[in-house]
C-alpha cells in the first residue's frame, strides 16, 4: 500500500527539456503555414492610413481582394519564410520556457500553479521569446508591407535570410532589433493573456465535467484564449508594426518610440484605430492559438505514448 501511495504521489513522466523546446517551435511553424495570409492582412490593415493618409483598405475583405487582384495568390503568402523563422525562434523559446517552468512549479500531487503564477510564467516566457525572435519579426513586417508600396519604394527582399543580410549590411546589425521594446511588451501582454487564459480555460472546462482532455476541449480553450489576447494586445501590436516598418525621414525616424506611435495614431486616426485590423488579428490569432496548442498537445501525447509509457 505504501508503495502504491508513493507511486501515486509521483509526478507523471514528462518530455526532456530539448523536446519541449522543439515541439513548441514545430507547433508554431505548423500553425503559421495555415494563418500566414491573415498575418499579412493584419499588418497591411495596421499600416493603412498611417500619418493621416486616406486608408488603403476599408475592411479586411477589401484588403484580401485588393492583395489578390494586385499581387496574385502568391502575394497572399508573402513573408512566409520570415513567419516560419519567427516561429522557429520566438515560439520555440516561449513555449519551451513556459512548459518547463509550468511543470517545475506544479506540485508533487499534480496541483497546477495558480492563475497569477501562470501569468508571470507567461510574461517571462514571452519576453525571452520576443527578444530572440525580433530579427525575424522585423523581416516579416517589412516583407508583408512591401506590396502596398510603389515599385520604386519597395525593399524587395527575396526571402527572410536575404532580408536579414541586407538589413545588417544597409542599416546595421542593431536595426535587426528595432522595436525590440514594444515587441517584448506585446509578447508580455500576449503571453500573460494567451498562455494563462488557455491553461485557465482548459482547467475550467475540464473541471466542469462536460469536457474531456481531447482536441475539442483544446479547441474551445484556445478560442477563448485567442479572444482575450486579441483585445488586450492590439494597441501594443500596432506600435510594434509601425516602428519595425518605419523609414528614416531627413535622417530622423518617423517615430521616437512606441508611445509616440500610440499618440499619433489616436491624434490623427482616432482612438479606436488602436484596434485597427481586429478581425484579421483575431482571425489569425484564434486559429493560430488553436492549431499551435492542438499540435503541441498531440505531439506531447504521442511522445509520452511512444517513449514514456514503458
C-alpha positions as CSV (number, residue, x, y, z in Angstrom):
1,X,0.0,0.0,0.0
2,X,2.8,2.4,0.9
3,X,4.4,1.7,-2.4
4,X,1.1,2.4,-4.2
5,X,0.7,5.6,-2.3
6,X,4.2,6.7,-3.1
7,X,3.8,5.8,-6.8
8,X,0.5,7.8,-6.9
9,X,2.2,10.9,-5.4
10,X,4.9,10.9,-8.1
11,X,4.6,13.4,-10.9
12,X,3.8,11.9,-14.3
13,X,6.8,11.4,-16.6
14,X,7.4,14.3,-18.9
15,X,9.4,15.1,-22.0
16,X,13.0,16.2,-21.8
17,X,13.6,20.0,-22.0
18,X,15.0,19.8,-25.5
19,X,11.9,18.0,-26.7
20,X,9.6,20.7,-25.2
21,X,11.5,23.5,-27.0
22,X,11.5,21.5,-30.3
23,X,7.8,20.7,-30.1
24,X,6.9,24.3,-29.3
25,X,8.7,25.6,-32.4
26,X,7.2,22.9,-34.6
27,X,3.7,23.5,-33.3
28,X,4.0,27.3,-34.1
29,X,5.5,26.7,-37.6
30,X,2.7,24.2,-38.4
31,X,0.1,26.7,-37.4
32,X,1.8,29.5,-39.4
33,X,1.5,27.7,-42.7
34,X,-2.3,28.0,-42.3
35,X,-2.6,31.5,-41.0
36,X,0.2,33.4,-42.8
37,X,-2.3,35.2,-45.2
38,X,-4.2,36.5,-42.1
39,X,-0.9,37.9,-40.7
40,X,-0.2,39.7,-43.9
41,X,-3.7,41.3,-44.0
42,X,-3.4,42.3,-40.3
43,X,-0.1,44.0,-41.0
44,X,-1.5,45.8,-44.0
45,X,-4.5,47.0,-42.1
46,X,-2.4,48.3,-39.3
47,X,-0.3,50.3,-41.7
48,X,-3.3,51.6,-43.7
49,X,-4.0,55.3,-43.1
50,X,-0.6,55.8,-41.5
51,X,0.2,59.5,-41.0
52,X,-3.3,60.8,-41.5
53,X,-3.3,59.4,-45.1
54,X,-6.5,58.0,-46.6
55,X,-7.0,54.4,-45.6
56,X,-6.0,52.0,-48.4
57,X,-8.3,49.3,-47.1
58,X,-11.9,49.8,-45.9
59,X,-12.3,46.4,-44.5
60,X,-10.4,43.1,-44.1
61,X,-12.3,41.7,-47.1
62,X,-11.4,44.7,-49.2
63,X,-7.7,44.2,-48.2
64,X,-7.8,40.5,-49.2
65,X,-9.5,41.3,-52.6
66,X,-7.0,44.1,-53.3
67,X,-4.0,42.0,-52.5
68,X,-5.2,39.1,-54.6
69,X,-6.0,41.4,-57.5
70,X,-2.7,43.3,-57.5
71,X,-0.3,40.6,-56.2
72,X,-2.0,37.3,-57.0
73,X,-2.4,34.2,-54.9
74,X,1.4,34.0,-54.2
75,X,1.2,37.6,-52.9
76,X,-1.1,36.5,-50.0
77,X,1.7,34.3,-48.7
78,X,4.4,36.9,-48.9
79,X,6.7,36.7,-45.9
80,X,6.0,33.0,-45.2
81,X,9.8,32.3,-44.8
82,X,10.0,35.1,-42.2
83,X,6.9,33.8,-40.4
84,X,8.4,30.4,-40.2
85,X,11.7,31.7,-38.8
86,X,9.8,33.8,-36.3
87,X,8.0,30.7,-35.0
88,X,11.3,28.7,-35.0
89,X,12.9,31.3,-32.8
90,X,10.1,33.1,-30.9
91,X,7.6,30.2,-30.3
92,X,10.3,27.6,-29.7
93,X,11.7,29.8,-26.9
94,X,8.4,30.9,-25.3
95,X,6.6,27.6,-25.3
96,X,9.7,25.7,-24.2
97,X,10.4,28.1,-21.3
98,X,6.7,28.2,-20.3
99,X,6.3,24.4,-20.4
100,X,9.5,23.8,-18.3
101,X,8.5,26.5,-15.7
102,X,4.9,25.3,-15.6
103,X,6.0,21.7,-14.8
104,X,8.6,22.8,-12.3
105,X,6.1,24.8,-10.4
106,X,3.4,22.1,-10.4
107,X,3.2,20.5,-7.0
108,X,4.2,16.9,-6.4
109,X,0.5,15.8,-6.1
110,X,-0.2,17.3,-9.6
111,X,-1.8,20.5,-8.4
112,X,-1.1,23.2,-11.1
113,X,0.2,26.7,-10.4
114,X,-2.3,29.4,-9.5
115,X,-3.6,31.8,-12.2
116,X,-1.2,34.6,-11.1
117,X,1.8,32.3,-11.3
118,X,0.7,31.1,-14.8
119,X,0.5,34.8,-15.9
120,X,4.0,35.5,-14.5
121,X,5.4,32.4,-16.2
122,X,3.7,33.5,-19.5
123,X,5.2,37.0,-19.3
124,X,8.7,35.7,-18.6
125,X,8.5,33.2,-21.5
126,X,7.0,35.8,-23.8
127,X,9.7,38.4,-23.1
128,X,12.5,36.0,-23.7
129,X,11.0,34.6,-26.9
130,X,10.3,38.1,-28.2
131,X,13.9,39.2,-27.8
132,X,15.2,36.1,-29.6
133,X,12.6,36.5,-32.4
134,X,12.8,40.2,-33.0
135,X,15.1,40.0,-36.1
136,X,12.6,37.6,-37.8
137,X,9.7,39.9,-36.7
138,X,11.4,42.9,-38.4
139,X,11.9,40.9,-41.6
140,X,8.3,39.7,-41.5
141,X,6.8,43.2,-41.1
142,X,8.8,44.6,-43.9
143,X,8.2,41.7,-46.3
144,X,4.4,41.7,-45.7
145,X,4.3,45.5,-46.1
146,X,6.3,45.7,-49.3
147,X,3.5,45.0,-51.7
148,X,1.5,48.1,-50.7
149,X,4.3,50.5,-51.8
150,X,5.0,51.8,-55.3
151,X,7.6,49.6,-57.1
152,X,10.4,52.3,-56.7
153,X,9.9,52.3,-52.9
154,X,9.8,48.6,-52.2
155,X,12.7,46.9,-50.4
156,X,12.3,43.8,-52.5
157,X,13.6,41.1,-50.0
158,X,13.6,37.7,-51.8
159,X,13.4,35.7,-48.5
160,X,13.9,36.1,-44.8
161,X,17.7,35.4,-45.0
162,X,18.1,38.0,-47.8
163,X,16.2,40.4,-45.6
164,X,18.4,39.8,-42.5
165,X,21.6,40.1,-44.6
166,X,20.5,43.3,-46.3
167,X,19.2,44.9,-43.1
168,X,22.5,44.2,-41.4
169,X,24.6,45.5,-44.4
170,X,22.5,48.6,-45.2
171,X,21.2,49.7,-41.8
172,X,23.5,48.0,-39.3
173,X,23.0,44.9,-37.1
174,X,21.2,46.9,-34.4
175,X,18.3,47.5,-36.8
176,X,17.5,43.8,-36.5
177,X,16.3,44.6,-33.0
178,X,14.4,47.8,-33.9
179,X,11.2,47.8,-32.0
180,X,12.5,45.3,-29.5
181,X,10.9,47.0,-26.6
182,X,7.4,47.2,-28.0
183,X,7.8,43.7,-29.3
184,X,8.7,42.4,-25.8
185,X,5.9,44.5,-24.3
186,X,3.5,42.9,-26.8
187,X,4.8,39.5,-26.0
188,X,4.4,40.1,-22.3
189,X,0.7,41.1,-22.8
190,X,0.1,38.3,-25.4
191,X,1.6,35.5,-23.3
192,X,0.2,36.7,-20.0
193,X,-3.2,36.6,-21.7
194,X,-2.8,33.7,-24.1
195,X,-0.9,31.1,-22.1
196,X,-2.5,31.8,-18.7
197,X,-6.0,32.1,-20.2
198,X,-5.5,28.9,-22.2
199,X,-4.4,27.0,-19.1
200,X,-7.1,28.5,-17.0
201,X,-9.8,27.9,-19.7
202,X,-8.8,24.4,-20.2
203,X,-8.7,23.7,-16.5
204,X,-12.2,25.3,-16.1
205,X,-13.6,23.2,-19.0
206,X,-12.2,20.0,-17.6
207,X,-13.5,20.8,-14.1
208,X,-17.0,21.5,-15.4
209,X,-17.4,17.8,-16.1
210,X,-18.7,18.4,-19.7
211,X,-15.3,18.1,-21.4
212,X,-12.6,15.5,-21.6
213,X,-8.9,16.2,-22.3
214,X,-9.2,15.9,-26.1
215,X,-9.0,18.1,-29.3
216,X,-12.4,19.6,-28.8
217,X,-11.5,20.8,-25.3
218,X,-8.2,22.2,-26.6
219,X,-10.1,24.0,-29.4
220,X,-12.6,25.6,-27.1
221,X,-9.9,26.7,-24.6
222,X,-7.8,28.1,-27.5
223,X,-10.7,30.2,-28.9
224,X,-11.4,31.7,-25.5
225,X,-7.7,32.4,-25.1
226,X,-7.4,34.0,-28.6
227,X,-10.3,36.4,-27.9
228,X,-8.8,37.6,-24.6
229,X,-5.4,38.0,-26.2
230,X,-6.7,40.0,-29.2
231,X,-8.5,42.6,-27.1
232,X,-5.5,43.0,-24.7
233,X,-2.6,43.2,-27.2
234,X,-3.7,45.1,-30.3
235,X,-2.6,48.6,-29.2
236,X,0.9,47.4,-28.4
237,X,0.9,45.4,-31.7
238,X,0.2,48.3,-33.9
239,X,3.0,50.3,-32.2
240,X,5.4,47.4,-32.9
241,X,4.3,47.0,-36.5
242,X,4.8,50.7,-37.4
243,X,8.1,51.0,-35.6
244,X,9.6,48.0,-37.4
245,X,8.3,49.2,-40.8
246,X,9.3,52.9,-40.5
247,X,11.9,54.6,-42.6
248,X,14.2,57.4,-41.8
249,X,12.9,60.8,-43.0
250,X,15.6,63.5,-43.4
251,X,17.8,61.5,-41.2
252,X,15.2,61.2,-38.5
253,X,13.0,58.2,-37.6
254,X,9.2,58.6,-38.3
255,X,8.5,57.6,-34.6
256,X,10.6,58.1,-31.5
257,X,9.2,55.2,-29.6
258,X,6.1,53.1,-29.0
259,X,4.3,55.8,-27.0
260,X,4.9,58.2,-29.9
261,X,3.2,55.8,-32.2
262,X,0.1,55.4,-30.0
263,X,-0.2,59.2,-29.5
264,X,0.0,59.9,-33.3
265,X,-2.5,57.1,-34.1
266,X,-5.0,58.5,-31.6
267,X,-4.4,62.1,-32.7
268,X,-4.6,61.6,-36.5
269,X,-6.6,58.4,-36.9
270,X,-8.9,58.2,-33.8
271,X,-8.8,56.2,-30.6
272,X,-10.4,53.1,-32.0
273,X,-7.7,52.9,-34.7
274,X,-5.6,51.3,-32.0
275,X,-7.7,48.2,-32.7
276,X,-7.5,48.6,-36.4
277,X,-7.4,45.2,-38.0
278,X,-9.2,43.5,-35.1
279,X,-10.9,41.0,-37.4
280,X,-7.8,39.6,-39.2
281,X,-5.9,39.8,-35.9
282,X,-8.3,37.5,-34.2
283,X,-8.9,35.5,-37.3
284,X,-5.2,34.9,-37.3
285,X,-4.6,34.7,-33.5
286,X,-7.6,32.5,-32.8
287,X,-6.8,29.7,-35.3
288,X,-3.0,30.1,-34.7
289,X,-3.6,29.6,-31.0
290,X,-5.9,26.7,-31.7
291,X,-3.5,25.0,-34.1
292,X,-0.4,25.7,-32.0
293,X,-1.8,24.1,-28.9
294,X,-3.5,21.3,-30.7
295,X,-0.2,20.4,-32.5
296,X,1.7,20.8,-29.2
297,X,-0.8,18.7,-27.2
298,X,-0.8,16.0,-29.8
299,X,3.0,15.8,-30.1
300,X,3.3,15.7,-26.3
301,X,0.7,12.9,-26.1
302,X,2.4,10.9,-28.9
303,X,5.8,11.3,-27.3
304,X,4.5,10.1,-23.9
305,X,2.9,7.1,-25.6
306,X,5.9,6.2,-27.6
307,X,8.7,6.9,-25.2
308,X,7.4,7.4,-21.6
309,X,4.7,4.8,-21.3
310,X,7.0,1.9,-20.6
